[in-house]
Amino acid sequence: MSQTLPIDDALPDLIAALRAHGRAVLQAPPGAGKTTRVPFALRDAGLTGGRIVMLEPRRLAARAAAQRLAEQLGEQPGQTVGYRMRGESAVSKDTRIEVVTEGILTRMIQSDPELGGIGAVLFDEFHERSLNADLGLALCLEIAGALRDDLLLLVMSATLDAAPVAELMNAPVVTSEGRAFPVEPIWRDTPVPKQTRFDAAMADLIVKAHTETEGGILAFLPGEGEIRRTQALLKDRLPAGTHVRPLFGAMDLKDQRAAIRPETDGRKLVLATSIAETSLTIEDIRVVVDGGKARRARFDPGSGMSRLVTERVTRAEATQRAGRAGRVAPGTAYKLWTKGEEGALSPFPPAEIEAADLSSLVLELALWGAEDLPFLTQPPPGALSEARALLEMLGALDSEGRIKAHGRQLSTFPLHPRLAHMLQTCGAQAAELAALLSDRDPLTGASTDLSLRLEALADPKRFQETRAIGLRRPALDRIRQEAKRLIKSTRISAKRAGTSGKSDDVERRWSAAEMAALAYPDRIGLRRKGDAPRFQLSGGKGAVMDEADPLAVERLIVVTDTDGNPREAKIRQAIAISLSEVRALFADGIGWVDTCAWSKRERRVIARRQERLGAIALDDRVWKDAATDAISRAMLDGVRDLGLSLSGPVHRFLARVALAREAGHDLPDMTPGALMENLEDWLLPYLGGVKTADDWKRFDLLPALRARLDWGQMQALDSAVPAHFMTPLGRQIPIDYSGDHPEISLRLQEMFGQTTHPMVGRTPLKVTLLSPAQRPVQTTMDLPGFWSGSYADVRKEMRARYPRHPWPEDPTEADPTLRAKPRGT
């Protein structure tokens, strides 16, 4: 350890901070040496007598970090320095520094909340903000606060904004400036044409970088597929002596080490995923070629689990990648985007907790016994609720969110709770399916049928001979390897539970469809009526399948993957299941439900008796004696669909109420919007017998509206805004309040003898006087003025046209009438 590294200058301040506060945040750029130096610095300072546990976000990084630390001691991993990850470990009783992946720390805490024998926990590369790192830090902060005030906590990061995490930890920030050589950025002059494949564009840029520079080249691509395709495109385009080394997480350890170590001759080209951004030291790199894409874990509503998605890198990630070229000498960074495009990049990658499926997190929190942990970023409430609902459906949590015995068993599997539930229920025979559903699809050009994937796993050679379907061998090999590991862990779990560990050999045999249904109880799909293959899912969502797909004719399926469209998802993977299998699996969740619902298509209330599993009806019959209240409540939806039917009397009544409210009277709001919002309160009791759009068209709303007013309110309304005007003949004429002035219309002869103008309170009525033929003769708001003025001209004209009707010279002295003179008089 004689080589000087930039981090060395910051180590005294770091040790002092940890000695004084018991926790700290170390901010150091890539290549400063924090992963290599800090664990030994803590050990040598005598800060803790317990083991030092250092978290790395990736398996490859954890293994490589342990190897580098062990080499400095002249040892192999498993002695003073060891590592532990899922399915692999190298530790012994002599191990004092243990490098682990993040999920391992969670298991350590859950099995021993006091972290006995551990003196310090280091969170390396915390800027990646993985869900497990956030959870691990939150749990450690709670442990340090309540159980272990001597537990040292250190967060180490390259690009993280240190202030928020330092505030969360109540810890000082120690900064190492580092010593990076200058790196010249080279952008494209124009954006990559849309029709150009990413792999081809990357191959061209790598060839350009190889031609223009010297030294090792590190090219960043999003995943294994892009690495393999780019490698194939470069096969005949690079000079002899160029060693092309792929580097991704799923590779064999031997090949990973070949990519990391220096070449003894020739020039090295490493085609790597983002695994090479910060966690690994790759010797002799002078040039970086950045494709500008990264794979992140995101919750995929299509599969119901977290999946890797391809996204643009952030500026922080691009800076990290470029910095790999300036570790040992000045370097060059070629970028597959323009300088203008760089301005549109997000500054930092989002925390995984903000976008991931939180089912596993909620299960861990329930196992811990608390949800209000000190998270750097609080999990979204909506995602938490969805996760709780799924775990309750799987039988892991009770209705209060407390963990059940089954949930404790699920937490022991390094799988999504869906698949852990399937594995725990079905035993080792579900291992292949669990591994398959956890990985990418091993087939290309295949239909949605999950059975084809299982067939390929069972006999790949025969599958390729008999099926015209492409097979991704690397994915298939990973799935088969993972299945073997899951079989082993299933039998270990069974032994811990007190069984033989071979329950799948002595108990029932599960079909693939049954096992899939156990993992996806919310994805049982029932084909809807009609020609198009649309399916209603038991969880309430809808999904559609290609009409040419062999599964399109099936009545019941289990959907294991879709494109995630929230409106109507397209099914990407599914398996047929029989009704008897569904009944046997979910007997406790199936029951008869009486439903009344408004049908927009048929414009009527439809009453059915349905045997339901969640949102799907396994059996559907007419509900002949449906309750009146149920029909009426369904009709409310019909009213919302059809709108209010407002007749003339209803319009006049609503206008009266509105005027009275404007005048200050305490009456309910009867505007159309308010009425629609409160249909159940005032309309429901009056809907008996109303079932169809035609019934509603004939329905009289006035009694239901009048019933909203009590006796006192009705008296106030009639007094302030009367509904009628009483004519001199004693007839009631409805007053129309819909215009600018309240208005009545009546025969002119009926107003004989009326010497004052009709009023509503202090407001004069607008009076339209009609001829015997019911045609307007005069409209006035001053009846006495009309009698003394223009009536004479009206009388002269009307006497000639209607000689049998009275037209007295002085209408104020005449008796009101609606009668005509007898013929011949």
C-alpha positions, 0 to 999 in steps of 0.5 A: 500500500505504498502508492500514494492516492488522492484519498490519503490527504483526507483520511486524517480528517475522516478518522477524526470525524468518525472518532468525534461523531461516530458517523460521516459522509465522505465525498471523493471523485472516482479514482480517489481510492476511497474503496481501497483505502478507507476500510484499512484506515478504520481498522488501523485507527482502532476505531472499532474492534468489530468487523467492518462491513462495506456495501457495494451496489453490484456483485462484480464490484463487491467481488473486485473490491474484496480482491483488491483489498485482499491483494494489498495484504498478500492474501486471497478473499476469504481470509482477512478480507472476504465478500458475501453476495447472493449464492456466493461467499468467501468468508472465514472466522478470520475475516475482519473486513467483509464486502457485501452486496446491499441485499445481504446487509438487509438480511444480516440486520433482519436476522440480528437487529443489533448487528452483533460483532460488526463495528462499522458499516460503510456504504460505498457508491451511495450516489447510485441511490439504490433501494436496498442502499436507502433501506440499509442506511435507514435501518442502520440509523435506527439501530445506531439510535436505539440499540448500538450507539457505538456503531460507526456509519460512513456514507461514501459517494462520488457525485452525490449532493452530500448536504441532504444525506449529511443532514439526515445522518447529523454527520460532518462531510469530509471531502477529498479533492482527488487528482484527475488528469484533464479529459478532452470531451469530443461531441458529435457535430449532429445528432445520430439519425433516427434510422441508425441503429444504436449498435452501428453508431457505437461501432462507428464511434469506437472505430473513430476513437481507436484510430485517433487515440492511443491507450485502452478504450472503455466503451459504455453500452446499456446492456449485454445485448448491445455489447454482443451486437457491437462486438460482432460489428467490430469483428473485422474493423479493428487492427490485429492485436486489439483485445475486445473484452465484454464486461457486464454483471452476468458474465463468468468471473473468469471473463470479468477478471480478464476485462479488468486486468491490464493486457500484457500486449496489444491494445484493450477495448472494454465494452462495458455496462454502467457497472464500470462507471465508479465501482471498478478500477480498470487499468490502462484506460485512456479513452472513453466512448459513451453511448449515453444510455443506461439501464435502471431498475424501474417498476414495470406495471406490465410484469408487476415487478421491477425490470431494467429499462433503458434511459438516457444517462444524466449529466452526473453519470456522463461526468463519471464515465468521462472521468474514467479516461483521466485516472492515470494520464490525460484522456479523451471522452467521445460522446454519442450526442451533440454538445447541445443535446448534453444540455437536455440531460437530467442533472442526477439519476433518480433515487430508485425508491421514487420509481421502483416496485415497493413490494419487497421494501414494504415486506422488509418494513413489516418484518422490521416492525416499523414504516417510519424509518429515516429515509433520505427520500421518502417512498411515494404513498401511492406506491406503498399502498399498492405494495401493501395491497399485493402483499395482503393478497399474497397472504404475507400481511394481514389487513392491518399491514402486520407481517404474517408467518407466510410473509416471514417465509417469503422474506427469506427468498431473494426474489420478488414477493410474487415469485417467493409466494409461488416458490414457497407454495409449490416448492422446488418444482416452481424454481424454473418458472421463478427463474424464467419470470425473473429474467428477460425472455429467452425466446425471439419471435415467439407467441405469448405462450409461457409454455413455449419458454418452459419447453425451451428450458426443458430441452433447448436442443430439441426445441431449436430442432422442432420450432422456428423460434429464436433462442437467446442462449445466454439468457437461457443459461442464466435462467437454468443456473438460477433455477438450480440455485432456487431449488437449493434455497427452496429445500434449505427453507423447507428444512428450516420449516421442519419438512423434508425439503422434498415436498414437491416429490410427495405432494401434488404436482402443480401445473405451470398455469397454477404456479403462474396464477399463484404469483399473479392472482391479480392477472387472471384474465377472462376473455370478454365477449366479442370478436377481439381478444380482450381480457378483463383481469381479476385485479380490475385492469384490461388487456388485449392480445394479438388476434393471431396469437394461439392464446387469443381463443382461450377463455381464461389465461394468466397474464405474466407480462404486458407492455404496461399501458395503463389504459389497455395493456398489450399482453406479451406473455401469458398461459392458459388456465382451466376454470377448475384450476382457478376454482381450486386455487382461489376457492376462498376468494370466489363468491356470488355477487349481485350486481346492478349496473348502468349499461351505456351501450344498452342505455338501461340498468342491467341486473346480474348474479355473478360468481366473481374472482376479483373483477372477473365473473366466472359465472354470470346470470340474470338477477330476476328479483333484483332489489329496487334500491339496487336498481335505483342506485345503478340508475343514478349512473344512468342519470350521470350518463344521460344528464338531467331531464328539465321540463318547463315546470322544472326550469321555472322552479329552478329559476325561482330558487336561484332568484330567492337564493340571490335575495338572501333566502336560505335555500339549497343550491339547485344549479345543474352542477350542484344537483348532479353532485348530490343525486344520491341525496335528493333523487334516489328515493324517487327513482323506483321503477326507472330502469331505462333511458326512455323511463328517465325521459318521461320522469318528472323531476319536480316532486323530487326537487320540491321535496328538497325544501321544508315547509318553511323554505317553501313558504319563503319561496312562494312569498319571495318568488311566487310561482303563479299570478292570480288573474281577475278571473281567479286563474293561476298563470305560471310566472316564467323567471328564466329571462331578464324579468319575470313574465306571464302571458294571458288573454287580454280580456282576462285582464279587464278590470285590472287597474294596477300592474301585476308585481312580484314583490317590488318587481313589475311582471313583464305581461304579454297580452294575447289575442283570442287566437293566442297571438301576442298583441301587446307586451307591457310593464305598465298595464294602466298606461296601456289601458289609457294609451295604445289600447284604443288602437288595439281595440280598433284593430281587434274589433274588426278581426274578432267581432264576437269578443268584447272590446269595451271602450273602458277596459278598467270598468269591464268584467274579465272574461274568456268567453265570446258572444253567441253567434248571431248577437 
